[in-house]
Amino acid sequence: MKRQTARRHGDSGFVVVHTLIVFAIAGVVAAIGLPVYASGAKDTVLRQNARTLEVELTSQVALGLEPASVAGNGEATGSSAAQDHAVLAIAKAIRESDNGCVRRFANPFSGGRAIVCQSTPPMSGRGSQPAIWVTDDQRYAYGTFAPSASTKAQLAGTLLVVAGARGRQGTIQIFYVDDAGQRSSTLATLSL
């Protein structure tokens, strides 16, 4: 009788050890899989934000957002001035409030909702990248975009809107920078 009782206690200890091993393996698999899944989810948010922004700007272009007409208010002349005004008009078209933020676009890595409208990249530290950067600097156009460590720190998770104007014609390029600082594999180009 004593042997049978000892065997029962030994078996239950064996089952507990097996259960702990199974939980440990499941924890390791979850620790490896969840960050990969989270990163993929953030990339999906970026792709969706880029598509939404493309649709929004397409409608704005259809309503007459073009460098020549924006510059036609008598304040500026020449293609450079038209380009500057196009950048400002694009930024104004996608802003929802006077503080330069949008509710429907957010940087999935920093949580930032700011729209930055300037030629040079936003000078921000990790964790404060804007949601959208509107620029006329052609060094940041899709074909010439050169990823670097500083680009990653400044623009990870940011939607880039690069406006280029040439006389009465121009383009708007929309793409994003992922968490690794690389440009997106897809590009939307709108003609003005």
ZAKOL-113693 format. One record per atom (N, C-alpha, C): x, y, z; residue in one letter. Coordinates in steps of 0.1 Angstrom, whole numbers, padded with zeros to 4 digits, always signed. Atoms other than C-alpha are relative to their C-alpha. Example, Ala and Ser with C-alpha at 12.3 -4.5 7.8 and 13.67 -1.06 7.14 Angstrom:
2
+0009-0012+0000A +0123-0045+0078A +0009+0012+0000A -0009-0011+0000S +0137-0011+0071S -0008+0011+0008S 
// end
This chain:
192
+0008-0012+0000M +0000+0000+0000M +0009+0013+0000M -0009-0012-0001K +0028+0024+0008K +0006+0002-0014K -0006-0001+0013R +0044+0017-0026R -0010+0006-0010R +0011-0006+0009Q +0011+0025-0045Q -0002+0015+0003Q +0001-0014-0004T +0008+0058-0026T +0012+0008-0005T -0013-0007+0005A +0044+0067-0034A +0000+0002-0015A +0000-0001+0014R +0039+0059-0070R -0010+0011-0005R +0009-0010+0003R +0008+0081-0072R +0006+0014+0001R -0006-0013-0002H +0027+0111-0058H +0011+0002-0010H -0010-0001+0010G +0056+0104-0081G -0006+0003-0014G +0006-0002+0013D +0033+0103-0112D -0005+0015-0001D +0006-0013+0000S +0016+0136-0102S +0012+0011-0002S -0012-0009+0001G +0051+0153-0099G +0005+0000-0014G -0004+0001+0014F +0059+0140-0134F -0009+0008-0009F +0010-0008+0008V +0027+0155-0149V +0003+0015+0002V -0003-0015-0002V +0035+0189-0133V +0012+0004-0007V -0013-0003+0007V +0070+0189-0147V -0003+0001-0015V +0004-0001+0014H +0056+0181-0182H -0008+0012-0003H +0008-0012+0002T +0030+0208-0179T +0008+0013+0000T -0009-0012-0001L +0056+0234-0169L +0009+0001-0013L -0008+0000+0012I +0078+0223-0199I -0008+0005-0012I +0009-0004+0011V +0048+0227-0223V -0002+0015+0001V +0002-0014-0001F +0041+0262-0209F +0013+0008-0003F -0013-0007+0003A +0078+0272-0212A +0002+0001-0015A -0002+0000+0014I +0079+0261-0248I -0010+0010-0007I +0010-0009+0006A +0047+0280-0256A +0004+0014+0003A -0005-0014-0003G +0061+0311-0239G +0011+0004-0009G -0011-0003+0009V +0092+0309-0260V -0005+0003-0014V +0006-0002+0013V +0072+0305-0292V -0007+0013-0001V +0007-0013-0001A +0050+0335-0282A +0009+0011+0000A -0010-0011-0001A +0080+0356-0274A +0007+0003-0013A -0006-0002+0013I +0094+0350-0308I -0010+0005-0010I +0010-0003+0010G +0062+0352-0328G -0007+0013+0002G +0007-0012-0001L +0045+0382-0313L +0006+0013-0005L -0006-0012+0006P +0071+0409-0322P -0001-0001-0016P +0001+0002+0015V +0071+0395-0358V -0014+0004-0005V +0014-0003+0003Y +0033+0397-0359Y -0003+0015+0002Y +0002-0014-0003A +0033+0432-0343A +0006+0009-0011A -0007-0008+0010S +0058+0445-0369S -0008-0001-0013S +0008+0002+0012G +0037+0430-0397G -0013+0008+0000G +0012-0008-0002A +0006+0447-0383A +0003+0015-0002A -0004-0014+0002K +0024+0481-0382K +0002+0003-0015K -0002-0002+0014D +0035+0477-0418D -0014+0000-0008D +0014+0000+0006T -0002+0469-0427T -0006+0013+0002T +0006-0013-0003V -0013+0501-0410V +0007+0011-0009V -0007-0010+0009L +0014+0521-0430L -0006-0002-0014L +0005+0002+0013R +0002+0505-0463R -0014+0006-0001R +0014-0005+0001Q -0034+0513-0455Q +0000+0016+0001Q -0001-0015-0001N -0025+0549-0444N +0004+0006-0014N -0005-0005+0013A -0006+0554-0477A -0012+0000-0010A +0011+0002+0010R -0036+0541-0497R -0011+0011+0003R +0010-0010-0003T -0060+0564-0478T +0004+0014-0004T -0005-0013+0004L -0038+0594-0483L +0000+0002-0015L +0001-0001+0015E -0036+0586-0520E -0014+0003-0005E +0014-0002+0004V -0074+0585-0523V -0004+0014+0003V +0003-0014-0005E -0077+0618-0503E +0006+0010-0009E -0007-0010+0008L -0051+0636-0524L -0005-0001-0014L +0006+0001+0013T -0066+0622-0556T -0013+0009-0001T +0012-0009+0000S -0099+0639-0547S +0004+0014+0001S -0004-0014-0001Q -0081+0671-0538Q +0005+0005-0014Q -0005-0004+0013V -0063+0671-0572V -0012+0002-0009V +0011-0001+0009A -0096+0665-0589A -0008+0013+0002A +0007-0013-0003L -0110+0696-0571L +0009+0012-0004L -0007-0011+0006G -0082+0717-0586G +0013+0004+0008G -0013-0003-0008L -0051+0714-0563L +0011-0002-0010L -0011+0000+0009E -0024+0723-0588E +0009+0012+0002E -0010-0011-0003P +0008+0744-0584P -0004+0013-0007P +0002-0012+0008A -0001+0768-0612A -0012+0008+0006A +0012-0007-0005S -0036+0776-0598S +0002+0005+0014S -0002-0004-0014V -0024+0778-0562V +0009+0012+0000V -0009-0011+0000A +0004+0802-0571A -0007+0012-0007A +0007-0011+0008G -0021+0823-0592G -0006+0010+0008G +0006-0010-0009N -0031+0844-0562N +0007+0013+0000N -0007-0013+0000G -0006+0871-0570G +0011+0001+0010G -0010+0000-0010E +0017+0863-0541E +0014-0005-0005E -0012+0007+0004A +0042+0842-0560A +0000-0002-0015A -0001+0004+0014T +0055+0836-0595T +0011-0009-0002T -0011+0009+0003G +0078+0812-0612G -0003-0014+0005G +0003+0014-0004S +0079+0774-0609S +0005-0003+0014S -0004+0003-0014S +0098+0774-0576S -0010+0005+0010S +0010-0005-0009A +0072+0796-0560A -0013-0009-0001A +0011+0009+0002A +0045+0774-0575A +0001-0013+0007A -0002+0012-0007Q +0061+0744-0561Q -0001+0002+0015Q +0002-0003-0014D +0063+0760-0526D -0015+0000+0004D +0014-0002-0003H +0026+0769-0528H -0007-0014-0001H +0006+0013+0002A +0017+0734-0540A +0002-0009+0013A -0003+0007-0012V +0034+0719-0509V -0008+0005+0011V +0008-0006-0011L +0016+0743-0486L -0015-0004-0002L +0014+0004+0003A -0017+0735-0504A -0003-0014+0003A +0002+0014-0003I -0012+0698-0501I -0001-0002+0016I +0000+0001-0015A -0004+0701-0463A -0013+0005+0005A +0012-0006-0005K -0034+0723-0458K -0012-0009-0003K +0011+0009+0004A -0057+0699-0477A -0001-0012+0009A +0001+0012-0008I -0048+0670-0454I -0001+0002+0015I +0001-0003-0014R -0048+0688-0421R -0014+0001+0004R +0014+0000-0005E -0079+0686-0400E -0001+0011+0011E +0001-0010-0011S -0070+0713-0374S +0012+0010-0002S -0010-0010+0001D -0049+0744-0370D +0013-0004+0007D -0013+0003-0007N -0023+0727-0348N +0008-0009-0008N -0008+0008+0008G -0010+0707-0377G -0001-0015+0002G +0002+0014-0003C -0023+0673-0367C -0012-0005-0008C +0012+0007+0007V -0047+0648-0383V -0004-0011+0010V +0005+0011-0008R -0069+0624-0365R +0001-0014-0007R +0001+0013+0007R -0071+0597-0392R +0013-0006-0004R -0013+0005+0003F -0034+0593-0398F +0009+0000+0013F -0009+0001-0011A -0010+0581-0371A +0012-0008-0004A -0012+0008+0002N +0026+0569-0372N -0001-0012+0009N +0002+0012-0008P +0023+0533-0360P +0012-0003+0009P -0012+0003-0008F +0058+0533-0345F +0001+0011+0011F -0001-0011-0010S +0058+0567-0327S -0013+0004+0006S +0013-0005-0004G +0021+0574-0324G -0002+0014-0003G +0002-0014+0003G +0027+0609-0337G -0010+0002-0011G +0011-0004+0010R -0001+0626-0357R +0003+0013-0007R -0004-0013+0006A +0018+0657-0368A +0002-0001-0015A -0004-0001+0014I +0020+0668-0404I +0011+0011-0001I -0011-0010+0001V +0053+0685-0411V +0001+0004-0015V +0000-0005+0013C +0055+0707-0441C +0013+0009-0001C -0012-0007+0002Q +0091+0717-0449Q +0009-0007-0009Q -0009+0006+0009S +0119+0711-0473S +0010-0011+0006S -0009+0009-0006T +0143+0695-0449T -0007-0010+0009T +0006+0010-0009P +0136+0663-0429P -0003+0005+0014P +0003-0004-0013P +0119+0668-0396P +0011-0004+0010P -0010+0003-0010M +0145+0670-0368M -0007-0005+0013M +0007+0006-0012S +0130+0646-0343S +0007-0012+0005S -0006+0011-0006G +0143+0620-0320G -0009-0013-0002G +0007+0012+0001R +0133+0584-0320R -0013+0000+0009R +0012+0000-0008G +0097+0580-0309G -0009+0013-0003G +0008-0012+0003S +0085+0614-0322S -0001+0003-0015S +0001-0002+0015Q +0084+0609-0360Q -0014+0004-0003Q +0014-0005+0004P +0055+0627-0377P -0008-0011-0007P +0008+0009+0007A +0026+0609-0393A +0002+0002-0015A -0002-0004+0015I +0031+0628-0427I +0010+0010-0001I -0010-0011+0003W +0060+0648-0441W -0002+0004-0014W +0002-0006+0014V +0052+0670-0471V +0012+0008-0003V -0013-0007+0003T +0083+0682-0489T +0000+0002-0015T -0003-0003+0014D +0094+0696-0523D +0014-0004-0003D -0014+0004+0002D +0130+0683-0519D +0000-0013-0008D +0000+0011+0009Q +0135+0660-0548Q +0011-0011+0004Q -0010+0010-0005R +0164+0642-0530R -0008-0011+0008R +0008+0010-0007Y +0136+0625-0511Y -0011-0006-0009Y +0010+0006+0009A +0116+0615-0542A +0003-0015+0000A -0001+0015-0002Y +0110+0577-0544Y +0013-0005-0007Y -0011+0006+0007G +0137+0570-0570G +0014+0004+0005G -0013-0005-0005T +0164+0590-0552T +0001-0002+0015T +0000+0002-0015F +0155+0581-0516F +0011-0009+0004F -0011+0007-0005A +0186+0570-0498A -0001-0003+0015A +0002+0003-0014P +0179+0552-0465P +0013+0001+0008P -0012-0001-0009S +0203+0558-0436S -0005-0001+0014S +0004+0001-0014A +0204+0555-0399A -0007+0013+0005A +0007-0012-0004S +0194+0592-0395S -0014+0000-0006S +0013+0000+0007T +0166+0587-0420T -0010-0009+0009T +0008+0009-0009K +0153+0558-0398K -0004+0007+0012K +0003-0007-0012A +0155+0579-0367A -0010+0011-0002A +0009-0011+0002Q +0137+0608-0383Q -0014-0004-0006Q +0012+0002+0009L +0111+0591-0406L -0006-0014+0002L +0005+0014-0001A +0104+0555-0395A -0015+0001+0003A +0015+0000-0002G +0066+0550-0399G -0007+0013-0006G +0005-0013+0005T +0062+0584-0417T -0005-0002-0015T +0004+0000+0014L +0042+0588-0449L +0006+0012-0006L -0006-0011+0007L +0061+0609-0474L -0008+0005-0011L +0007-0005+0011V +0044+0632-0498V +0010+0010-0006V -0010-0008+0007V +0069+0646-0523V -0006+0006-0012V +0006-0007+0011A +0056+0673-0546A +0011+0005-0009A -0009-0005+0009G +0075+0682-0577G -0008+0008-0011G +0007-0009+0010A +0064+0711-0600A +0010+0004-0011A -0009-0005+0011R +0078+0719-0634R -0010+0008-0009R +0009-0009+0007G +0060+0749-0648G -0014-0002+0003G +0015+0003-0002R +0023+0740-0652R -0002-0014+0003R +0002+0014-0002Q +0029+0703-0647Q +0008-0004+0012Q -0007+0005-0012G +0040+0683-0617G -0006-0013+0005G +0004+0012-0005T +0036+0652-0597T +0000+0000+0015T +0000+0002-0014I +0029+0641-0562I +0003-0015+0003I -0004+0014-0003Q +0046+0609-0549Q -0004-0002+0015Q +0004+0004-0013I +0032+0591-0519I +0006-0014+0003I -0006+0012-0004F +0052+0564-0501F +0003+0001+0015F -0003-0001-0014Y +0063+0555-0466Y +0013-0006+0003Y -0013+0005-0005V +0094+0547-0446V -0003-0010+0011V +0004+0010-0010D +0092+0514-0426D +0009+0002+0012D -0007-0001-0013D +0107+0507-0392D +0015-0002-0002D -0014+0002+0003A +0140+0497-0408A +0006+0012-0007A -0005-0012+0007G +0143+0531-0425G +0000-0002-0015G +0000+0003+0015Q +0137+0516-0460Q -0013+0006-0005Q +0012-0005+0006R +0112+0531-0484R -0009-0012-0003R +0010+0010+0002S +0080+0512-0491S +0002-0006-0014S -0001+0007+0013S +0079+0487-0520S -0010+0005-0010S +0010-0005+0009T +0049+0505-0534T +0001+0015+0000T +0000-0014+0002L +0046+0540-0547L -0013+0005-0007L +0011-0007+0007A +0016+0562-0557A +0005+0013-0006A -0004-0012+0007T +0022+0589-0582T -0012+0007-0006T +0011-0007+0005L -0004+0615-0589L +0005+0011-0009L -0003-0011+0009S -0002+0639-0619S -0008+0012+0003S +0007-0013-0002L -0011+0675-0615L -0003+0006-0014L 
// end
